[in-house]
């Protein structure tokens, strides 16, 4: 049977993820609408969403170096503090260019947080627990994500600036939690604070491994869908084409988070029991179905159905690829983890801009069709994957 006693690092990181997700969920429905209030077109709105990812992408390898030099714990806390300051400034923005600059400024802090948290999580568990640990970690984000978007829609109806201020507060709580509870004196030394340099995996060696190259592509196309499409043009599609409100957009994101939360633990178990490939194929199927629903959507209820499917797919795609990278490297090498996360950031950069242009020049539905075509690459690559869960080679299915 699989062990259920997860390391303390996983518990603390899950709590940190909760505070981050509550705040992020507040601003997701607000960002496109707040940017639109400055009188810009959909392409410019796409740049707002992409700017954060651009900064994350540009600073990813630096964050990996910081992790290797200073350790995950310090880099995580400082990164969260930087994003909190950026969010506060975004809420105070007086024009489009200020909002663009302030959102981008938080990208370095976000990169520091995500790389350090990912590396620490991967180093904390074996492949027998990796899927479950990833699920537990993601559940922290989802618990916050369930409440965040709904309250974000309500806050946006009152003031489009207020979600950014509340987000800054939740990030400060996350930074305090990481600083206090991940301290060596309180956490204990379940793993070394700094990795042994001789055990770090280089990017050059990592790129020689086929599953890692697949993980890079899958991260790109998955983030194109789950972040690029959902966080940029989808809220505008609901308000402009389906003639609904920002509050409905917020409730839709909440429905997606609930669906993901209900399946998340199961997704982690499937990943640990049946392998990363099987879990990825299930997740990809759900996301393709969601895109199909959006292509034919004519009523807000189609939006809710698509968001539920996005949530179900996200439960698997938020668990299996990360577990696969953990299987390959065990979190040994901050820059290897950073490059994988940068591939996802690239999807967040290209997706919103490309979809914004397609929407401005043609239509929302063409943008959805193009996204489905891009995401089909993930299905083809997943079918060719070998299993990376090493314990599967020495253990039969009944052993799990």
C-alpha positions, 0 to 999 in steps of 0.5 A: 500500500502507498504511504500516506504520511507526507513530509512536513514540507508538503503540508507547509507548502500546501498552506502557502499555496492556499494563501496565494490562490485565494488572492490570485483567484480574486484578481483573475476575473478582474484583470481583463476587465480592469485593463479594459477600463483604460480603453484598450483593445483585446490585444493590449489586454492580452499583453497585461496577462502575458506581461507577468508570464514574460517577467517570470520567463525572463527571470526563470534561470536566475531564480533557479540559480538563487535556489541552488545558492541560497536554498528553497526556503529563503527564495520562496519567502522573498519571492512572495514578498515581491509579488505582494508589493507588485499587486499593491502597486497594480491596484493603485495604477492610474493608466494602462502602462502603469498596470502593465509595468506593475504586473510585470514587476511581480514576475520575478517574485512569482518565478522565485516562489514557483521554482523554489516551491517546486524543487522543495516539493520534488525533493521531499518525496519518493515516486511512490508518493509524488503524485499524492504529494503534488495533489496535496500541494495543489489542494492548497491552491484549490481551496483558496481558488474555490473562494477566490474567484467568487469573491473576486467577482463580487469585489470587482462589482464594487471596485476593480481595484480592491481585488489587487489590494486583498491579493497583496494581503494574502501574499503577505500571509503566504510569505509569513507562513513560509518564513516561520514554518519552514525555518529549520528550528521548527521544521526539523531537517527532513531534507538538507536546506541546500542541495549537494552541488555534485548531485545537481542535474544540468540543463544540458543533461536534462535535455537529453532525456526524451520525457523531459523534452515532452514535459517542456512541450506539454507545459507550454500547450497546457498553460496556453489553455489553462492560463492563456485562454482562461485568464485573457479572452474567456472572461471577455467572451462571457461578457461580450458574446454571451452577454453575462456579467463579471460576477458570473465569470467569477462563479464560473472560475469557482465551479472549475476550482470545485470540480478540480478539487473533487477529483484532485486526490483521485488524480494523484492516486491514479498517477502513483498507481497507474503511471504518469502517462495514463493520468496525462491522457485522462487530463488531456481528454477533459481539456479537449472536451472543454475546448469543444464546448467553448467552440459551440457555446451560445449560452452562459451554461456552456461556459459553466460546463466548459469550466467544469471540464477545465477543472477536471482536466486540470486535476490531472494535468496539475499532477502528472507532468510535475510528478514526471519531472520529479521522477526524472530528477527528484528536484535536484537542480534548480535550473532544470526545474526553472526551465520546465516552469519557463516552458509553461510561462511561454505558453502564458506569454504566447497564448494571450497575445495570439488569442487576443490578435485572433479575437480582434481580427476574426472572432472568439470561436476561431481563437478557441479552434486554434487553441484546440489545434495547438493543444492536440500536440499534447495528446500526440506526445503523451501517447509516445511517452515511456513510464517514468515512475521507477518503482513501477519497474520493480513493483506489480500493480497490486503492490501499489 
